[in-house]
Amino acid sequence: MRILLADDDARIGKHVRQALVAEGYAVDYAEDGDEALWLAENNPYDAIILDVMMPLRDGFTITRALRRKNIQVPVLFLTAKGEIEDRVRGLDVGADDYMVKPFSVVELLARLRALLRRQRPQASNVLRFEDLELDLVSHQARRGGKVIELTNREFALLELLIMTAPRPVSKAVIIERVWNQFFDSQTNVVNVYVNHLRAKIDLPGLVPIVQTVRGVGFALRKPDS
């Protein structure tokens, strides 16, 4: 899942970003309101964590602008403005949650998970392809009823592949969405992680579904499909 984090405090931004990445999220970071609004308007985020007091444009203005354009991505304010009037204003302009600094990262991650769950109907919390299931709430994968242990990065990669299946995904898109980096043609990290998934998912006796599409990228699909 892809998160936009906007905060002009570099120390807090680094701290929160590290926590999000450790949980398997791809994170874009903005240090001012104009950059945050541009990113939010031009990218499909699953959620936005937004400071209120930022240079150039404040968080209330950003959220109001997004809602006017019918961009309904969940917004969680993370701010030092903790008065009741501020909380009410934040919710009234279209935010979905409001946390006051100083804050607990554990609570922030829990609130983020709650926002993401509310965005999905209960039935869609489990993604499926053939006999492979990916539970987005419990962060668990199963194939043929057997639980598959995945790292956070492997889970994020499998989520991307299953959401686009059977269409292939390029290495460049995988690097951007799973590692939140620009594509480096010299890196072998995507191939390494795809091989990790193959070893865990395409077990002996099962139809192999993690496929390399030559010249394109990787896909979940049946052989020769």
Order of alpha helices (4+ residues) and beta strands (2+ residues): beta-alpha-beta-alpha-beta-alpha-beta-alpha-beta-alpha-beta-beta-beta-beta-alpha-alpha-alpha-beta-beta
